[in-house]
């Protein structure tokens, strides 16, 4: 079944708007992640202050998220 047909069936049979639920879940996840970022930022700031403001990270941490050179 295609996506639009399933959304139609959910709306007609169960009375559920799939798009509205997806928007609500997406918004909830965004808010949770924003809270986590704030908490991690505060924890990192405290950690940096304890270490004197200079932290040397291992290469595997520094390279996280970088694209491999081609």
MOTAWO-V305680 format. One line per field, one symbol per residue. ss: DSSP state (h for helix, s for strand, l for the rest). psi: psi as a letter, one per 30 degrees, with the letter a starting at -180 (. if undefined). A space follows every 10 residues. Layout:
ss=???
psi=???
//
This chain:
ss=llhhhhhhhh hhhhlllhhh hhhhhhhhhh hhhhhhhhhh hhhhhhhhhh llllllllhh hhllllllll
psi=kleeeeeeee eeefhkjeee eeeeeeeeee eeeeeeeeee eeeeeeeeee ggfkkjklef eefkfkkkk.
//
